[in-house]
């Protein structure tokens, strides 16, 4: 493993599925480790994130924080294992609670699709759109039998003592509305700082999911910007200005449409994807506008598309492009040669 600041692509697939790549091999859910020296930071907790971190040789004892981009399940589904198994891995930790940062409550239900012929019954109508604070509270309530048994019988450490949740506030952002203005023009917000990284965030356009964030990690030796899920977005261009590595989501709309047989769901889902995600060519445009020194694509939807599909980003971006597999290592050191993975 390189000593340079780098990311490990713990999982590169997007969407609520158990995915495979074009060869039939498993591709884990979206999760990225940002590694700086002996410390690492987890961005999103897709399917298998904890397992993949272990496979990459990353210790929970060295985890500096968890950053959630938005509240879709493919970015969150392995958070329970981080909370519950992590408490055991961290039983000897003396450095204080690990921060978990992410969006707050949307505030109201998502508007109904224009393709709908009936009104669905919402889940948890008493609080239908919790943010990361409500999510963690609900998860620990759901697992209370397990948590309390281990605390009282085995004297295990409580997840409430191991992790500390912070919802990113939007008080200083003018014009935000979860229905009509999910990514108003804004300057990046500093959301976290320690002795090795400064993390800034911005709202991105993943309508109707809101708030949805992208994150940038700045270190002494380089920077990486992680888009989260978004359509092409001016806020992301600002956040990623001159970044050493831009890790951006990508979708192929034509291949994705072929997997649906239900016409109503196909039409509604494709409406969502067209306004909420980014094609490879558009990801290239974003990287070019931002002056990113290296572009890598992840959150690949559908993950089984042939790798050449994603290379369409080269039609709009003339810098180095990488299409990483799970557990690839990419440097974001400022003077590193970025054209290939270091592993």
C-alpha positions in Angstrom: 0.0 0.0 0.0 1.4 3.4 -1.0 2.4 6.0 1.7 0.9 8.8 -0.4 -2.6 10.1 0.3 -4.9 7.8 -1.6 -8.4 6.4 -1.9 -9.4 2.8 -1.9 -12.5 2.0 -3.9 -14.1 -0.4 -1.4 -17.2 -0.6 -3.7 -17.9 0.9 -7.1 -21.5 -0.2 -7.9 -24.5 2.1 -7.5 -28.1 1.4 -7.0 -30.1 -0.9 -4.6 -29.0 -4.2 -6.1 -26.5 -7.0 -5.5 -24.4 -6.2 -8.6 -21.9 -8.0 -10.8 -19.5 -6.5 -13.3 -19.4 -7.3 -17.1 -17.5 -10.5 -16.4 -19.9 -11.8 -13.8 -17.7 -11.1 -10.8 -19.3 -9.4 -7.8 -19.1 -5.6 -7.6 -19.7 -4.3 -4.1 -21.9 -1.3 -3.2 -20.6 2.3 -3.2 -18.1 3.1 -0.5 -14.7 4.8 -0.6 -11.9 5.0 1.9 -9.8 8.2 1.9 -6.5 7.3 3.4 -4.1 9.9 4.8 -1.1 8.5 6.6 -2.3 6.1 9.3 -5.8 7.4 9.3 -8.7 6.7 6.9 -12.2 8.2 6.4 -15.2 6.4 5.0 -17.4 8.1 2.4 -20.7 6.2 2.1 -21.5 2.7 3.4 -22.7 0.7 0.5 -23.2 -3.1 0.6 -20.1 -4.8 2.0 -18.3 -1.6 3.1 -17.1 -3.1 6.4 -16.0 -6.3 4.8 -14.2 -4.5 2.0 -12.4 -2.2 4.5 -11.1 -5.3 6.3 -10.0 -6.8 3.0 -8.1 -3.6 2.2 -6.2 -3.9 5.5 -7.9 -0.8 7.1 -8.4 -1.0 10.8 -11.4 0.4 12.6 -9.0 1.8 15.2 -7.7 4.1 12.5 -11.1 5.3 11.3 -11.2 9.1 11.5 -14.8 9.7 10.4 -17.8 8.5 8.3 -19.3 10.9 5.7 -22.6 10.1 4.1 -23.5 11.8 0.9 -27.3 11.3 1.0 -30.0 9.0 2.4 -30.4 6.4 -0.4 -30.1 2.9 0.8 -27.3 1.9 -1.6 -25.1 4.5 0.2 -26.2 3.5 3.7 -27.0 -0.2 3.8 -23.8 -1.3 5.6 -24.0 1.4 8.2 -25.5 -1.0 10.7 -22.4 -3.2 10.5 -20.2 -0.2 11.0 -22.2 0.8 14.1 -22.6 -2.7 15.6 -19.5 -4.6 14.6 -17.4 -1.4 14.9 -18.2 -1.0 18.5 -16.5 -4.4 19.2 -13.5 -3.5 17.0 -13.2 -0.2 18.8 -13.5 -1.5 22.4 -10.0 -0.3 23.2 -10.2 3.1 21.4 -9.1 6.0 23.6 -9.3 8.9 21.1 -13.0 9.7 21.6 -16.1 9.1 19.5 -15.8 8.8 15.7 -17.9 11.4 13.9 -20.6 10.4 11.5 -21.6 13.3 9.3 -24.4 13.6 6.7 -27.7 15.3 5.7 -30.5 16.2 8.0 -34.2 15.5 7.6 -35.7 16.4 4.2 -38.7 17.9 6.0 -41.5 16.5 3.8 -42.3 13.6 1.6 -40.9 13.5 -1.9 -43.4 14.7 -4.5 -45.4 12.0 -6.3 -44.1 11.0 -9.7 -46.2 12.3 -12.6 -46.2 8.7 -13.9 -48.1 7.4 -10.9 -51.6 6.0 -11.2 -52.1 5.6 -7.5 -50.8 7.1 -4.3 -48.5 4.8 -2.3 -48.8 4.4 1.5 -45.7 6.0 3.1 -43.5 4.0 5.4 -43.2 5.5 8.9 -45.6 8.4 8.2 -44.9 9.9 11.7 -41.4 10.7 10.4 -41.1 9.7 6.7 -37.8 11.4 5.8 -35.2 11.2 8.7 -31.7 12.4 8.2 -28.6 10.7 9.5 -29.5 11.4 13.1 -32.8 9.8 12.8 -31.3 6.9 10.8 -28.8 6.1 13.5 -31.3 6.4 16.3 -33.7 4.1 14.4 -31.0 1.6 13.6 -29.9 1.3 17.2 -33.6 1.1 18.4 -34.1 -1.8 15.9 -31.1 -3.6 17.2 -31.7 -2.7 20.9 -32.0 -6.3 22.0 -28.6 -7.1 20.6 -26.9 -3.9 21.8 -28.3 -4.1 25.3 -27.6 -7.8 25.7 -24.0 -7.3 24.8 -23.6 -4.2 26.9 -25.2 -5.7 30.0 -23.9 -9.3 29.7 -20.5 -8.9 28.0 -19.9 -5.3 29.1 -19.5 -4.3 25.5 -19.1 -0.6 24.6 -22.2 1.2 23.4 -22.3 2.4 19.8 -23.6 5.7 21.4 -20.2 6.1 23.0 -18.3 5.0 20.0 -19.8 7.2 17.3 -21.1 10.8 17.4 -23.6 11.9 14.8 -23.7 15.4 13.2 -26.2 16.5 10.7 -24.8 19.1 8.3 -26.8 22.4 8.7 -28.0 24.6 5.9 -28.7 27.7 7.8 -26.2 29.7 5.7 -27.4 28.4 2.4 -29.9 30.7 0.7 -32.7 29.4 -1.6 -32.6 25.7 -0.7 -35.9 23.9 -1.1 -36.1 20.0 -1.1 -38.7 20.1 -3.9 -37.7 22.9 -6.2 -34.1 24.0 -5.5 -32.1 21.1 -4.2 -28.7 22.7 -5.1 -28.9 26.5 -5.1 -25.6 28.3 -5.9 -23.4 28.2 -2.8 -19.8 28.4 -1.6 -18.5 25.1 -0.1 -19.1 24.6 3.6 -16.3 23.4 5.9 -17.9 20.5 7.8 -14.9 18.8 9.4 -11.3 19.4 10.3 -8.6 17.5 12.2 -4.8 17.5 12.1 -4.5 15.8 8.7 -7.6 16.7 6.6 -10.1 19.6 6.0 -13.4 18.4 4.6 -15.7 20.8 2.7 -19.1 20.0 1.3 -21.6 21.3 -1.2 -25.2 20.6 -2.2 -25.5 18.7 -5.4 -28.4 18.0 -7.7 -29.8 14.5 -7.0 -33.5 15.6 -7.2 -35.7 14.7 -5.4 -33.3 13.4 -2.8 -32.3 16.3 -0.7 -30.1 17.4 0.9 -27.4 15.5 -1.0 -23.8 16.4 -0.7 -20.4 16.1 -2.4 -17.3 16.1 -0.2 -13.8 17.4 -0.8 -10.8 16.2 1.3 -7.8 18.6 1.4 -4.5 17.5 2.8 -1.0 18.9 2.9 -0.1 16.8 -0.1 -3.2 16.7 -2.3 -7.0 16.7 -2.6 -9.8 14.4 -3.6 -13.4 15.4 -4.4 -16.1 12.8 -4.3 -19.3 13.7 -6.1 -21.9 11.6 -4.4 -25.0 11.1 -6.6 -25.7 14.1 -8.8 -26.7 15.5 -12.2 -24.2 17.9 -13.7 -23.9 20.6 -11.1 -22.2 24.0 -10.9 -21.7 23.6 -7.2 -19.7 20.5 -7.8 -17.5 22.4 -10.3 -16.7 25.0 -7.5 -16.0 22.3 -4.9 -13.7 20.4 -7.3 -11.7 23.4 -8.6 -8.1 22.2 -9.3 -8.6 19.0 -7.3 -6.0 16.4 -7.7 -8.6 13.6 -8.1 -12.3 13.8 -8.9 -14.2 10.6 -8.2 -17.5 11.1 -10.0 -20.6 8.9 -10.4 -21.6 7.7 -13.9 -24.7 6.1 -15.5 -25.5 4.6 -18.9 -29.2 5.3 -19.5 -29.7 3.0 -22.5 -28.4 -0.1 -20.9 -30.2 0.6 -17.7 -33.6 1.1 -19.4 -33.4 -2.4 -20.8 -33.6 -4.1 -17.4 -37.2 -2.9 -16.6 -40.3 -4.7 -17.8 -42.9 -2.7 -15.8 -43.8 0.3 -17.9 -44.9 2.5 -15.1 -41.8 1.9 -13.1 -39.6 2.1 -16.2 -41.0 5.6 -17.0 -40.8 6.9 -13.5 -37.3 5.5 -12.9 -35.9 6.8 -16.1 -37.4 10.2 -15.4 -35.4 10.1 -12.1 -32.2 9.0 -13.7 -32.2 11.6 -16.4 -32.6 14.5 -14.0 -30.5 13.1 -11.1 -27.4 11.3 -12.5 -24.5 12.0 -14.9 -23.4 10.3 -18.1 -19.7 9.6 -18.6 -19.5 12.4 -21.2 -21.0 14.8 -18.7 -18.7 13.7 -16.0 -15.8 14.5 -18.3 -17.3 18.0 -18.9 -17.5 18.5 -15.1 -13.8 17.4 -14.7 -12.7 19.7 -17.5 -14.6 22.7 -16.2 -13.2 22.1 -12.7 -9.6 21.7 -13.9 -9.4 18.3 -12.1 -6.0 16.7 -12.6 -7.4 13.1 -12.7 -10.9 11.8 -13.2 -12.1 8.4 -12.0 -15.6 7.1 -12.4 -17.5 5.0 -9.8 -21.1 4.4 -8.6 -21.3 2.7 -12.0 -25.0 2.1 -13.1 -25.5 -0.5 -14.3 -22.3 -2.1 -13.0 -22.3 -4.8 -15.6 -21.8 -2.4 -18.5 -18.6 -3.0 -20.4 -15.8 -0.8 -19.2 -15.6 0.8 -22.7 -19.0 2.4 -22.0 -17.4 4.5 -19.2 -14.5 5.6 -21.5 -17.0 8.0 -23.2 -15.7 10.5 -20.6 -12.6 10.8 -22.8 -14.6 12.6 -25.5 -15.0 15.6 -23.2 -12.0 15.4 -20.8 -8.4 15.1 -22.0 -6.8 14.4 -18.7 -6.0 11.0 -17.1 -9.2 8.8 -16.7 -9.5 5.7 -14.5 -12.4 3.2 -14.3 -11.5 1.5 -11.0 -12.6 -2.0 -9.9 -13.4 -2.7 -6.2 -10.3 -2.4 -3.9 -8.3 -0.4 -6.4 -5.9 2.2 -5.0 -5.7 5.7 -6.5 -3.2 8.3 -5.3 -4.3 11.9 -5.0 -0.8 13.1 -4.1 -0.3 16.4 -5.9 2.7 15.4 -8.0 1.8 11.7 -8.4 1.5 10.2 -11.9 -2.2 9.5 -11.8 -2.9 7.6 -14.9 -3.1 4.2 -13.3 -3.9 2.6 -10.0 -1.0 2.1 -7.7 -2.0 -1.5 -6.9 
